[in-house]
Amino acid sequence: MTDVFINYRTGDGEKTAALIDQELSRRFGSDRIFRASKSIAPGQVYPDELLSRLRRSAVLLAVIGPDWTNFQSRLRDPEDWVRKEIMEAFACELPVVPVLDGRKTDRLNERDLPGELARLTEIQSVPFSTQDAETGLKRLGDVVADMVPCLRDLDRDTASSIAPDSVTNSIGDVSGTAVQSRDFTGDVGSTVVKGSTGPVHTGQGDIYQNSRHESGGRHFSGSGMTYFEGDHHGDIRHQFGEPDGREDDGR
């Protein structure tokens, strides 16, 4: 399926048309962008293929260079393909976006056009300059993505904007507390445990599944820390750090 049809005149915009085709093909896929010299294969019937692809498109980009209106005789010729493509887009009620190629290209003026094409002067255009082609191509690609929503899912720029090391939610809705992470390096500031049953071990050290403290609770130790499970009133002397050999004197 063709989504974007690029209309241009040889001798007044074909290089810019090729640039636009290259960039939009990169972002959305070559098969979604039509440019006659690329998209019509040898042996195909030119008029039939061109009009067929145009009628299946979602938007027409009309590349208009500084000499575009100087082709007066051709713009008035019903058999001129630049004119015919634009007129067919109007007839099919396809959106037409004039792309003004070059800083010296002004907005179209009605007095410079045949009456059948005067509608182009009422359409908002997009300026494009090869002196800042990267910005212009990015803007044009964004315009196309907004006008043709089905292209958004194909947009390679959107897909690559997610940082490779970022963490995204992949566990969906959770009832209660959940902690999701990719990699941890170093210490984690705090640990959150909610609604847990059974032993929980966060950090280095040994956990003694079947060992019992004199109070009746399980315990584990390591990394300068000892944890006791159960009810403790006054029976824990050193909770954190290395033992210093002194008993707690209550102060």
MIPAGU-689115 format. One record per residue (C-alpha): x, y, z. Coordinates in steps of 0.02 Angstrom, whole numbers, padded with zeros to 5 digits, always signed. Layout:
MIPAGU-689115
XYZ;...
END
This chain:
MIPAGU-689115
+00000+00000+00000;+00060+00175-00041;+00033+00307+00093;+00136+00454+00028;+00141+00505-00156;+00282+00623-00204;+00239+00740-00347;+00383+00836-00430;+00441+00909-00595;+00602+00852-00677;+00717+01002-00687;+00633+01090-00539;+00634+00983-00383;+00684+00806-00428;+00837+00809-00314;+00734+00866-00166;+00602+00736-00209;+00737+00602-00202;+00797+00665-00032;+00619+00664+00036;+00590+00489-00033;+00751+00426+00047;+00710+00497+00219;+00527+00447+00223;+00572+00273+00160;+00697+00257+00301;+00569+00307+00432;+00414+00219+00367;+00471+00090+00238;+00506+00108+00052;+00345+00021+00001;+00243+00157+00087;+00321+00299-00015;+00289+00323-00201;+00407+00416-00316;+00381+00377-00501;+00563+00354-00554;+00590+00232-00410;+00422+00147-00388;+00370+00105-00566;+00465-00049-00623;+00525-00077-00802;+00388-00154-00907;+00244-00082-00806;+00118+00029-00896;+00166+00201-00833;+00000+00295-00835;-00101+00151-00762;+00022+00115-00622;+00046+00297-00578;-00139+00338-00564;-00177+00176-00474;-00046+00210-00341;-00102+00391-00324;-00282+00339-00291;-00226+00222-00154;-00120+00354-00067;-00162+00451+00090;-00070+00614+00051;+00018+00697-00096;+00176+00799-00070;+00195+00925-00212;+00377+00979-00223;+00378+01157-00291;+00545+01232-00340;+00590+01413-00383;+00548+01388-00568;+00388+01288-00542;+00272+01428-00596;+00382+01467-00747;+00318+01311-00832;+00158+01402-00877;+00120+01310-01039;+00143+01141-00956;+00039+01188-00803;-00104+01226-00923;-00083+01065-01021;-00209+00932-00965;-00083+00798-01014;+00057+00868-00906;+00088+00738-00771;+00130+00861-00632;-00034+00949-00661;-00129+00785-00689;-00069+00709-00525;-00120+00861-00424;-00288+00872-00511;-00318+00686-00479;-00276+00710-00294;-00404+00852-00286;-00533+00742-00371;-00501+00600-00248;-00504+00723-00102;-00328+00677-00049;-00234+00802+00059;-00105+00898-00044;+00046+00975+00043;+00151+01099-00059;+00336+01081-00013;+00425+01244-00055;+00597+01191-00114;+00732+01320-00076;+00742+01484+00017;+00705+01580-00141;+00540+01490-00169;+00394+01597-00113;+00219+01543-00074;+00114+01516-00229;+00018+01664-00296;-00149+01641-00381;-00103+01755-00526;+00039+01636-00572;-00071+01483-00587;-00207+01421-00702;-00377+01427-00620;-00384+01238-00597;-00230+01244-00485;-00273+01403-00391;-00327+01298-00242;-00143+01268-00205;-00126+01448-00147;-00251+01414-00006;-00159+01263+00064;-00033+01279+00204;+00139+01239+00134;+00298+01170+00213;+00464+01261+00179;+00616+01156+00139;+00797+01208+00114;+00943+01096+00070;+01052+01211+00176;+00966+01136+00328;+00905+00974+00251;+00910+00874+00413;+00789+00990+00501;+00677+01004+00349;+00667+00816+00323;+00631+00787+00508;+00491+00914+00504;+00417+00843+00345;+00423+00667+00416;+00333+00725+00573;+00200+00811+00466;+00172+00650+00369;+00161+00547+00529;+00027+00665+00597;-00073+00662+00436;-00063+00473+00411;-00088+00392+00582;-00056+00215+00519;+00125+00265+00486;+00159+00302+00670;+00178+00119+00713;+00307+00102+00573;+00408+00256+00621;+00586+00199+00653;+00630+00364+00736;+00497+00338+00869;+00554+00159+00901;+00737+00210+00919;+00698+00355+01038;+00687+00233+01185;+00859+00229+01266;+00937+00055+01259;+00978+00055+01446;+00811+00124+01505;+00691+00024+01611;+00512+00012+01552;+00360-00069+01631;+00337-00244+01565;+00235-00321+01707;+00070-00233+01676;-00051-00195+01817;-00002-00251+01990;-00109-00268+02145;+00005-00227+02291;+00189-00181+02280;+00307-00231+02141;+00487-00183+02108;+00552-00204+01930;+00731-00178+01878;+00854-00228+01743;+01025-00218+01827;+01082-00154+01996;+01260-00097+02024;+01310-00051+02199;+01190-00024+02343;+01005+00007+02329;+00950+00146+02446;+00807+00051+02525;+00709-00111+02513;+00520-00118+02504;+00433-00279+02553;+00245-00285+02570;+00129-00429+02599;+00269-00559+02604;+00264-00729+02688;+00416-00834+02719;+00597-00777+02729;+00655-00626+02632;+00840-00603+02594;+00901-00436+02525;+01088-00426+02504;+01238-00536+02535;+01255-00664+02674;+01180-00830+02724;+01000-00867+02761;+00967-01008+02882;+00803-01086+02832;+00790-01207+02977;+00898-01121+03109;+00807-01051+03259;+00856-00911+03376;+00822-00936+03560;+00668-00825+03540;+00596-00950+03416;+00622-00850+03255;+00729-00888+03103;+00883-00782+03068;+01014-00746+02938;+01175-00647+02943;+01310-00577+02833;+01382-00414+02764;+01394-00338+02936;+01212-00369+02976;+01109-00494+03075;+00922-00517+03055;+00810-00608+03179;+00631-00654+03146;+00505-00658+03287;+00468-00559+03445;+00622-00482+03525;+00626-00375+03680;+00802-00332+03737;+00888-00486+03669;+00975-00407+03519;+01143-00331+03559;+01222-00287+03390;+01104-00256+03245;+01222-00171+03124;+01410-00164+03098;+01548-00279+03161;+01549-00335+03344;+01665-00229+03450;+01680-00351+03595;+01579-00246+03718;+01409-00287+03790;+01273-00154+03779;+01270-00061+03945;+01100+00016+03912;+01159+00196+03886;
END
